Amino acid sequence: QEKPQTGSVIAVGEGRVLENGSTVALSVHVGDTVLFEKYAGTEVKYGGKEYLVVKEHDIVAVID
């Protein structure tokens, strides 16, 4: 079965860590609906539910 290419952001990390150790805030926020690459992400089961963990660089757009 083909994975969906859109989803709702339910959680985000603290940001992307640069080589110098500083952190850059992510451009997506909880509640955003996003469009991502077809084969992006890792499927994770947690608390009886299935989630797709997607890296920010695999997100193509935030959909209004």
Distance bins in CASP14 RR format, pairs under 12 A and 6 or more apart:
PFRMAT RR
TARGET T0000
AUTHOR 0000-0000-0000
RMODE 2
METHOD distances of the structure
MODEL  1
1 43 0 0 0 0 0 1 0 0 0 0 0
1 50 0 0 0 0 0 1 0 0 0 0 0
2 38 0 0 0 0 1 0 0 0 0 0 0
2 39 0 0 0 0 1 0 0 0 0 0 0
3 36 0 0 0 0 1 0 0 0 0 0 0
3 37 0 0 0 0 0 1 0 0 0 0 0
3 38 1 0 0 1 0 0 0 0 0 0 0
3 39 1 0 0 1 0 0 0 0 0 0 0
3 40 0 0 0 0 1 0 0 0 0 0 0
3 41 0 0 0 0 1 0 0 0 0 0 0
3 42 0 0 0 0 0 1 0 0 0 0 0
3 43 1 0 0 1 0 0 0 0 0 0 0
3 50 0 0 0 0 0 1 0 0 0 0 0
3 51 0 0 0 0 0 1 0 0 0 0 0
3 52 1 0 0 1 0 0 0 0 0 0 0
3 54 0 0 0 0 0 1 0 0 0 0 0
3 58 0 0 0 0 0 1 0 0 0 0 0
4 33 0 0 0 0 0 1 0 0 0 0 0
4 34 0 0 0 0 0 1 0 0 0 0 0
4 35 0 0 0 0 1 0 0 0 0 0 0
4 36 0 0 0 0 1 0 0 0 0 0 0
4 37 0 0 0 0 0 1 0 0 0 0 0
4 38 0 0 0 0 1 0 0 0 0 0 0
4 40 0 0 0 0 0 1 0 0 0 0 0
4 41 0 0 0 0 0 1 0 0 0 0 0
4 43 0 0 0 0 0 1 0 0 0 0 0
4 50 0 0 0 0 0 1 0 0 0 0 0
4 52 0 0 0 0 1 0 0 0 0 0 0
4 54 0 0 0 0 0 1 0 0 0 0 0
5 33 0 0 0 0 0 1 0 0 0 0 0
5 34 0 0 0 0 1 0 0 0 0 0 0
5 35 1 0 0 1 0 0 0 0 0 0 0
5 36 1 0 0 1 0 0 0 0 0 0 0
5 37 1 0 0 1 0 0 0 0 0 0 0
5 38 1 0 1 0 0 0 0 0 0 0 0
5 39 0 0 0 0 1 0 0 0 0 0 0
5 40 0 0 0 0 1 0 0 0 0 0 0
5 41 0 0 0 0 0 1 0 0 0 0 0
5 52 0 0 0 0 0 1 0 0 0 0 0
5 54 0 0 0 0 0 1 0 0 0 0 0
5 58 0 0 0 0 0 1 0 0 0 0 0
5 59 0 0 0 0 0 1 0 0 0 0 0
5 60 0 0 0 0 1 0 0 0 0 0 0
5 61 0 0 0 0 0 1 0 0 0 0 0
5 63 0 0 0 0 0 1 0 0 0 0 0
6 32 0 0 0 0 0 1 0 0 0 0 0
6 33 1 0 0 1 0 0 0 0 0 0 0
6 34 1 0 0 1 0 0 0 0 0 0 0
6 35 1 0 1 0 0 0 0 0 0 0 0
6 36 1 0 0 1 0 0 0 0 0 0 0
6 37 0 0 0 0 0 1 0 0 0 0 0
6 38 0 0 0 0 0 1 0 0 0 0 0
6 40 0 0 0 0 0 1 0 0 0 0 0
6 52 0 0 0 0 0 1 0 0 0 0 0
6 54 0 0 0 0 0 1 0 0 0 0 0
6 59 0 0 0 0 0 1 0 0 0 0 0
6 60 0 0 0 0 1 0 0 0 0 0 0
6 61 0 0 0 0 1 0 0 0 0 0 0
6 62 0 0 0 0 0 1 0 0 0 0 0
6 63 1 0 0 1 0 0 0 0 0 0 0
7 28 0 0 0 0 0 1 0 0 0 0 0
7 31 0 0 0 0 1 0 0 0 0 0 0
7 32 0 0 0 0 1 0 0 0 0 0 0
7 33 1 0 1 0 0 0 0 0 0 0 0
7 34 1 0 1 0 0 0 0 0 0 0 0
7 35 0 0 0 0 1 0 0 0 0 0 0
7 36 1 0 0 1 0 0 0 0 0 0 0
7 40 0 0 0 0 0 1 0 0 0 0 0
7 41 0 0 0 0 0 1 0 0 0 0 0
7 51 0 0 0 0 0 1 0 0 0 0 0
7 52 1 0 0 1 0 0 0 0 0 0 0
7 53 0 0 0 0 0 1 0 0 0 0 0
7 54 0 0 0 0 1 0 0 0 0 0 0
7 59 0 0 0 0 1 0 0 0 0 0 0
7 60 0 0 0 0 0 1 0 0 0 0 0
7 61 0 0 0 0 0 1 0 0 0 0 0
7 62 0 0 0 0 0 1 0 0 0 0 0
7 63 0 0 0 0 1 0 0 0 0 0 0
8 28 0 0 0 0 0 1 0 0 0 0 0
8 29 0 0 0 0 0 1 0 0 0 0 0
8 30 0 0 0 0 1 0 0 0 0 0 0
8 31 1 0 1 0 0 0 0 0 0 0 0
8 32 1 0 0 1 0 0 0 0 0 0 0
8 33 1 0 1 0 0 0 0 0 0 0 0
8 34 1 0 0 1 0 0 0 0 0 0 0
8 35 0 0 0 0 0 1 0 0 0 0 0
8 36 0 0 0 0 0 1 0 0 0 0 0
8 51 0 0 0 0 0 1 0 0 0 0 0
8 52 0 0 0 0 0 1 0 0 0 0 0
8 54 0 0 0 0 0 1 0 0 0 0 0
8 62 0 0 0 0 0 1 0 0 0 0 0
8 63 0 0 0 0 1 0 0 0 0 0 0
9 26 0 0 0 0 1 0 0 0 0 0 0
9 27 0 0 0 0 0 1 0 0 0 0 0
9 28 1 0 1 0 0 0 0 0 0 0 0
9 29 1 0 0 1 0 0 0 0 0 0 0
9 30 1 0 1 0 0 0 0 0 0 0 0
9 31 1 0 1 0 0 0 0 0 0 0 0
9 32 1 0 1 0 0 0 0 0 0 0 0
9 33 1 0 0 1 0 0 0 0 0 0 0
9 34 1 0 0 1 0 0 0 0 0 0 0
9 35 0 0 0 0 0 1 0 0 0 0 0
9 36 0 0 0 0 0 1 0 0 0 0 0
9 51 0 0 0 0 0 1 0 0 0 0 0
9 52 0 0 0 0 0 1 0 0 0 0 0
9 53 0 0 0 0 0 1 0 0 0 0 0
9 54 0 0 0 0 1 0 0 0 0 0 0
9 56 0 0 0 0 0 1 0 0 0 0 0
9 59 0 0 0 0 1 0 0 0 0 0 0
9 62 0 0 0 0 1 0 0 0 0 0 0
9 63 0 0 0 0 0 1 0 0 0 0 0
10 28 0 0 0 0 0 1 0 0 0 0 0
10 29 0 0 0 0 0 1 0 0 0 0 0
10 30 1 0 0 1 0 0 0 0 0 0 0
10 31 1 0 0 1 0 0 0 0 0 0 0
10 32 0 0 0 0 1 0 0 0 0 0 0
10 33 0 0 0 0 0 1 0 0 0 0 0
10 34 0 0 0 0 0 1 0 0 0 0 0
10 44 0 0 0 0 0 1 0 0 0 0 0
10 46 0 0 0 0 0 1 0 0 0 0 0
10 49 0 0 0 0 1 0 0 0 0 0 0
10 51 1 0 0 1 0 0 0 0 0 0 0
10 52 0 0 0 0 0 1 0 0 0 0 0
10 53 0 0 0 0 0 1 0 0 0 0 0
10 54 0 0 0 0 0 1 0 0 0 0 0
11 26 0 0 0 0 0 1 0 0 0 0 0
11 28 0 0 0 0 0 1 0 0 0 0 0
11 29 0 0 0 0 0 1 0 0 0 0 0
11 30 1 0 0 1 0 0 0 0 0 0 0
11 31 0 0 0 0 1 0 0 0 0 0 0
11 32 0 0 0 0 0 1 0 0 0 0 0
11 44 0 0 0 0 0 1 0 0 0 0 0
11 46 0 0 0 0 0 1 0 0 0 0 0
11 51 0 0 0 0 1 0 0 0 0 0 0
11 52 0 0 0 0 0 1 0 0 0 0 0
11 53 0 0 0 0 1 0 0 0 0 0 0
11 54 0 0 0 0 0 1 0 0 0 0 0
12 25 0 0 0 0 1 0 0 0 0 0 0
12 26 1 0 1 0 0 0 0 0 0 0 0
12 27 0 0 0 0 1 0 0 0 0 0 0
12 28 1 0 0 1 0 0 0 0 0 0 0
12 29 1 0 0 1 0 0 0 0 0 0 0
12 30 1 0 0 1 0 0 0 0 0 0 0
12 31 0 0 0 0 1 0 0 0 0 0 0
12 32 0 0 0 0 1 0 0 0 0 0 0
12 34 0 0 0 0 0 1 0 0 0 0 0
12 53 0 0 0 0 0 1 0 0 0 0 0
12 54 0 0 0 0 0 1 0 0 0 0 0
12 55 0 0 0 0 0 1 0 0 0 0 0
12 56 0 0 0 0 1 0 0 0 0 0 0
12 59 0 0 0 0 0 1 0 0 0 0 0
13 23 0 0 0 0 1 0 0 0 0 0 0
13 24 0 0 0 0 0 1 0 0 0 0 0
13 25 0 0 0 0 1 0 0 0 0 0 0
13 26 1 0 0 1 0 0 0 0 0 0 0
13 28 0 0 0 0 1 0 0 0 0 0 0
13 29 0 0 0 0 0 1 0 0 0 0 0
13 30 0 0 0 0 0 1 0 0 0 0 0
13 53 0 0 0 0 0 1 0 0 0 0 0
13 54 0 0 0 0 0 1 0 0 0 0 0
13 55 0 0 0 0 0 1 0 0 0 0 0
13 56 0 0 0 0 1 0 0 0 0 0 0
14 22 0 0 0 0 0 1 0 0 0 0 0
14 23 1 0 0 1 0 0 0 0 0 0 0
14 24 0 0 0 0 0 1 0 0 0 0 0
14 25 0 0 0 0 1 0 0 0 0 0 0
14 26 0 0 0 0 1 0 0 0 0 0 0
15 21 0 0 0 0 0 1 0 0 0 0 0
15 22 0 0 0 0 0 1 0 0 0 0 0
15 23 1 0 1 0 0 0 0 0 0 0 0
15 24 1 0 0 1 0 0 0 0 0 0 0
15 25 1 0 1 0 0 0 0 0 0 0 0
15 26 1 0 1 0 0 0 0 0 0 0 0
15 27 0 0 0 0 1 0 0 0 0 0 0
15 28 0 0 0 0 0 1 0 0 0 0 0
15 29 0 0 0 0 0 1 0 0 0 0 0
15 55 0 0 0 0 0 1 0 0 0 0 0
15 56 0 0 0 0 1 0 0 0 0 0 0
16 22 0 0 0 0 1 0 0 0 0 0 0
16 23 1 0 0 1 0 0 0 0 0 0 0
16 24 1 0 1 0 0 0 0 0 0 0 0
16 25 0 0 0 0 1 0 0 0 0 0 0
16 26 1 0 0 1 0 0 0 0 0 0 0
16 27 0 0 0 0 1 0 0 0 0 0 0
16 28 0 0 0 0 0 1 0 0 0 0 0
16 55 0 0 0 0 1 0 0 0 0 0 0
16 56 1 0 0 1 0 0 0 0 0 0 0
16 57 0 0 0 0 1 0 0 0 0 0 0
17 23 1 0 1 0 0 0 0 0 0 0 0
17 24 0 0 0 0 1 0 0 0 0 0 0
17 25 0 0 0 0 0 1 0 0 0 0 0
17 26 0 0 0 0 0 1 0 0 0 0 0
18 24 1 0 0 1 0 0 0 0 0 0 0
18 25 0 0 0 0 0 1 0 0 0 0 0
24 56 0 0 0 0 1 0 0 0 0 0 0
25 56 0 0 0 0 0 1 0 0 0 0 0
26 32 0 0 0 0 0 1 0 0 0 0 0
26 34 0 0 0 0 0 1 0 0 0 0 0
26 54 0 0 0 0 0 1 0 0 0 0 0
26 55 0 0 0 0 0 1 0 0 0 0 0
26 56 1 0 1 0 0 0 0 0 0 0 0
26 57 0 0 0 0 0 1 0 0 0 0 0
26 59 0 0 0 0 1 0 0 0 0 0 0
26 62 0 0 0 0 0 1 0 0 0 0 0
27 34 0 0 0 0 0 1 0 0 0 0 0
27 56 1 0 0 1 0 0 0 0 0 0 0
27 57 0 0 0 0 0 1 0 0 0 0 0
27 59 0 0 0 0 1 0 0 0 0 0 0
27 61 0 0 0 0 0 1 0 0 0 0 0
27 62 1 0 0 1 0 0 0 0 0 0 0
28 34 1 0 0 1 0 0 0 0 0 0 0
28 35 0 0 0 0 0 1 0 0 0 0 0
28 36 0 0 0 0 0 1 0 0 0 0 0
28 54 0 0 0 0 1 0 0 0 0 0 0
28 55 0 0 0 0 0 1 0 0 0 0 0
28 56 1 0 0 1 0 0 0 0 0 0 0
28 57 0 0 0 0 0 1 0 0 0 0 0
28 58 0 0 0 0 0 1 0 0 0 0 0
28 59 1 0 0 1 0 0 0 0 0 0 0
28 60 0 0 0 0 0 1 0 0 0 0 0
28 61 0 0 0 0 0 1 0 0 0 0 0
28 62 1 0 0 1 0 0 0 0 0 0 0
28 63 0 0 0 0 0 1 0 0 0 0 0
29 56 0 0 0 0 0 1 0 0 0 0 0
29 59 0 0 0 0 0 1 0 0 0 0 0
29 62 0 0 0 0 1 0 0 0 0 0 0
31 62 0 0 0 0 1 0 0 0 0 0 0
31 63 0 0 0 0 0 1 0 0 0 0 0
31 64 0 0 0 0 0 1 0 0 0 0 0
32 54 0 0 0 0 0 1 0 0 0 0 0
32 56 0 0 0 0 0 1 0 0 0 0 0
32 59 0 0 0 0 1 0 0 0 0 0 0
32 61 0 0 0 0 1 0 0 0 0 0 0
32 62 1 0 1 0 0 0 0 0 0 0 0
32 63 1 0 0 1 0 0 0 0 0 0 0
32 64 0 0 0 0 1 0 0 0 0 0 0
33 59 0 0 0 0 0 1 0 0 0 0 0
33 61 0 0 0 0 1 0 0 0 0 0 0
33 62 1 0 0 1 0 0 0 0 0 0 0
33 63 1 0 1 0 0 0 0 0 0 0 0
33 64 1 0 0 1 0 0 0 0 0 0 0
34 40 0 0 0 0 0 1 0 0 0 0 0
34 41 0 0 0 0 0 1 0 0 0 0 0
34 52 0 0 0 0 0 1 0 0 0 0 0
34 54 1 0 0 1 0 0 0 0 0 0 0
34 55 0 0 0 0 0 1 0 0 0 0 0
34 56 0 0 0 0 1 0 0 0 0 0 0
34 58 0 0 0 0 1 0 0 0 0 0 0
34 59 1 0 1 0 0 0 0 0 0 0 0
34 60 1 0 0 1 0 0 0 0 0 0 0
34 61 1 0 0 1 0 0 0 0 0 0 0
34 62 1 0 1 0 0 0 0 0 0 0 0
34 63 1 0 0 1 0 0 0 0 0 0 0
34 64 0 0 0 0 0 1 0 0 0 0 0
35 54 0 0 0 0 0 1 0 0 0 0 0
35 58 0 0 0 0 0 1 0 0 0 0 0
35 59 1 0 0 1 0 0 0 0 0 0 0
35 60 1 0 1 0 0 0 0 0 0 0 0
35 61 1 0 1 0 0 0 0 0 0 0 0
35 62 1 0 0 1 0 0 0 0 0 0 0
35 63 1 0 1 0 0 0 0 0 0 0 0
35 64 0 0 0 0 0 1 0 0 0 0 0
36 52 0 0 0 0 1 0 0 0 0 0 0
36 53 0 0 0 0 0 1 0 0 0 0 0
36 54 1 0 1 0 0 0 0 0 0 0 0
36 55 0 0 0 0 1 0 0 0 0 0 0
36 56 0 0 0 0 1 0 0 0 0 0 0
36 57 0 0 0 0 1 0 0 0 0 0 0
36 58 1 0 1 0 0 0 0 0 0 0 0
36 59 1 0 1 0 0 0 0 0 0 0 0
36 60 1 0 0 1 0 0 0 0 0 0 0
36 61 0 0 0 0 1 0 0 0 0 0 0
36 62 0 0 0 0 0 1 0 0 0 0 0
36 63 0 0 0 0 0 1 0 0 0 0 0
37 52 0 0 0 0 0 1 0 0 0 0 0
37 54 0 0 0 0 1 0 0 0 0 0 0
37 55 0 0 0 0 1 0 0 0 0 0 0
37 56 0 0 0 0 0 1 0 0 0 0 0
37 57 0 0 0 0 1 0 0 0 0 0 0
37 58 1 0 1 0 0 0 0 0 0 0 0
37 59 0 0 0 0 1 0 0 0 0 0 0
37 60 1 0 0 1 0 0 0 0 0 0 0
37 61 0 0 0 0 0 1 0 0 0 0 0
38 54 0 0 0 0 0 1 0 0 0 0 0
38 58 0 0 0 0 1 0 0 0 0 0 0
38 60 0 0 0 0 1 0 0 0 0 0 0
39 52 0 0 0 0 0 1 0 0 0 0 0
39 54 0 0 0 0 0 1 0 0 0 0 0
39 58 0 0 0 0 1 0 0 0 0 0 0
40 52 0 0 0 0 1 0 0 0 0 0 0
40 53 0 0 0 0 1 0 0 0 0 0 0
40 54 1 0 1 0 0 0 0 0 0 0 0
40 55 1 0 0 1 0 0 0 0 0 0 0
40 56 0 0 0 0 0 1 0 0 0 0 0
40 57 0 0 0 0 1 0 0 0 0 0 0
40 58 1 1 0 0 0 0 0 0 0 0 0
40 59 1 0 0 1 0 0 0 0 0 0 0
40 60 0 0 0 0 1 0 0 0 0 0 0
41 51 0 0 0 0 1 0 0 0 0 0 0
41 52 1 0 1 0 0 0 0 0 0 0 0
41 53 1 0 1 0 0 0 0 0 0 0 0
41 54 1 0 1 0 0 0 0 0 0 0 0
41 55 1 0 0 1 0 0 0 0 0 0 0
41 56 0 0 0 0 0 1 0 0 0 0 0
41 57 0 0 0 0 0 1 0 0 0 0 0
41 58 1 0 0 1 0 0 0 0 0 0 0
41 59 0 0 0 0 0 1 0 0 0 0 0
42 50 0 0 0 0 0 1 0 0 0 0 0
42 51 0 0 0 0 1 0 0 0 0 0 0
42 52 1 0 0 1 0 0 0 0 0 0 0
42 53 1 0 1 0 0 0 0 0 0 0 0
42 54 0 0 0 0 1 0 0 0 0 0 0
42 55 0 0 0 0 1 0 0 0 0 0 0
42 58 0 0 0 0 0 1 0 0 0 0 0
43 49 0 0 0 0 0 1 0 0 0 0 0
43 50 1 0 0 1 0 0 0 0 0 0 0
43 51 1 0 0 1 0 0 0 0 0 0 0
43 52 1 0 1 0 0 0 0 0 0 0 0
43 53 1 0 0 1 0 0 0 0 0 0 0
43 54 0 0 0 0 0 1 0 0 0 0 0
44 50 1 0 0 1 0 0 0 0 0 0 0
44 51 1 0 1 0 0 0 0 0 0 0 0
44 52 1 0 0 1 0 0 0 0 0 0 0
44 53 1 0 1 0 0 0 0 0 0 0 0
44 54 0 0 0 0 0 1 0 0 0 0 0
45 51 1 0 0 1 0 0 0 0 0 0 0
45 52 0 0 0 0 0 1 0 0 0 0 0
45 53 0 0 0 0 0 1 0 0 0 0 0
46 52 0 0 0 0 0 1 0 0 0 0 0
46 53 0 0 0 0 1 0 0 0 0 0 0
52 58 0 0 0 0 0 1 0 0 0 0 0
52 59 0 0 0 0 0 1 0 0 0 0 0
53 59 0 0 0 0 0 1 0 0 0 0 0
54 60 0 0 0 0 0 1 0 0 0 0 0
56 62 0 0 0 0 0 1 0 0 0 0 0
END
